[in-house]
Amino acid sequence: MQPRTRVMPMPTGLSYDEMKSAIGDALDARGHVSRPLPACPLELEAWRRAARAAARSRGRSVRTVVDDGTLHAWLTDWPRDDPERALGVAPEVGPLLERTETAKAG
């Protein structure tokens, strides 16, 4: 018996697997992905689960955070090689790290 893939339709019209693939492609391309904060809490959690699964399938870890009405996910070890270093860090990540680390310390 084959394991069942959990397919969760999203208001955006994407299944969970499609969302995981789209997030994974974005993480591969720039180490970061963001989207407007969904109104539905279930979609928020599904998106975070998909981001974690996408990173895990690549042998990497990801951090997700909500900031100013936007949901972000970034690879915590980006950049880890020369091609990634050549792409650089997404400009959104530096300020996000600053704000989230400051919030954790305070």
Buried (B, 14 or more C-beta within 10 A) or exposed (E): EEEEEEEBEBEEEBBBBBBBBBBBEBBBEBBBBBBEBBEEEEBBEBBBBBBBBBBEEEEBEBBBBEBEEEBBBBBEBBBEEEEBEEEEBBEBBEEBBEEBEEEEEE
